[in-house]
């Protein structure tokens, strides 16, 4: 029996070795015969939708900018099993990097995670679950749905209105997100009703047939919203055939070319569309950065979607084909908050260093710790007429006025680190972290530590109303809500500072030291302050009270190594290089993502000792 097992293992090992050797020979032959340095595999979900055809065309065009690469294309024809086979074939040939435009997120997540263990993977358009990939590039589909809902409401006005929603593939991630965003707007307007929701698989002819049937049932429809322009063309054919001239149609994608969304809007066939960039050219550019071992590669880039109507379609087309201008001397004005943490110190140093390295003029203003202080700094920079203003918003709300002033002054705005709830027409790009995910990660680590024991939590929050405070709280609560033995028994802000965090916990422990066994701090400085308070109260951090932080500072890792802090979730402050790159792209007239999310890690007792000397802050 054992002999058979050993023989089987030996044969398997030899077979795997042969496959590796063959694929190495194949890839070496491709590289030699083509004279290239890198081979990139591109797995496409299907080529029956114009948007995906456009994606591949973009990839082909962008790849021509690089003489040392070859792209090997696979088309899954909408079949997830075929896409799995395609990906395995690309990997077995030995491609250096995989770009995959996903057909079914859930079913392909395990395979993408597996491939990511051996080669870099760029996920395009539909995300996979989790974070096992090098980079995700895609749209904000919920925002597209919200924008579409707002346009439908505008088109209907105060009258009573009936709407047909036409979806792509049922339950696909973009359909769910777009529909959620769309319905979140419609439900706020009682005069607008969604009469029918149709599923048409992203296809024009299917949309035409199904809409025809619904309109025969009830012609009294005001607006048809289709999740892509291809189905919008089908809607138009249905409406035209039935002679119904008063029905308005809006779509999504905004592709160029005949019968593309931009063409349909300029002909008045569509009342509007929302651009949904494919990310193809961005994928090739980032693939080259990854293959050339560049360091500051983001984890996610979310591409901006713009509303296109008859009013702006020509301006949009002119800008789209405008050549980027030569990089000229630019001045960035930065409105920084007075430092409250080691994180902020590192953030400022990163910005100043990157500006110096890139030869960019930086007017760095640092004053105060309130929104009013920050607005004063911004207005001074507007007066100075800098080219780009960047700042880390103290709080999430209340920025429309000063952002509109910057826009009216022709100054581009980059939100560095934190986001705002102002419309993204008032700013160009947000470079930062996924604070909600940071909160989720903190909660998941707590679940691992305590499992089904009773956990009573003191939540030590950042400055109230800031994006990290709001979103870290939301992410943490989203995870623990299903565990009734996890309770937040007290919440107070420590304003992200060591001293404030210490004083808050010190005061609490004077009377209620038995009421908590966990402190969840929204940053490491407050976590370390809490630890000092715990020790001064005669308690043992890590034993009597478990402390979790966020940021991943060197001091936090040292505390973890000492067994005092339990863990910290990285929030990367080193945004300088990405900020300078994005500002330069804006000044050269290039499109930039609406959101760039950093790659971030988790530090526990298992990896802090290995990582501590690598920490740059
Ligand atoms: O916006 C990021 C947060 O701001 C960091 O987590 C915190 O340390 C800083 O004050």
Boltz pocket constraint, residues with backbone or C-beta under 6 A from the ligand:
constraints:
  - pocket:
      binder: B
      contacts: [[A, 340], [A, 341], [A, 342], [A, 343], [A, 344], [A, 417], [A, 418], [A, 468], [A, 495], [A, 496], [A, 522], [A, 523], [A, 524], [A, 550], [A, 551], [A, 571]]
      max_distance: 6.0
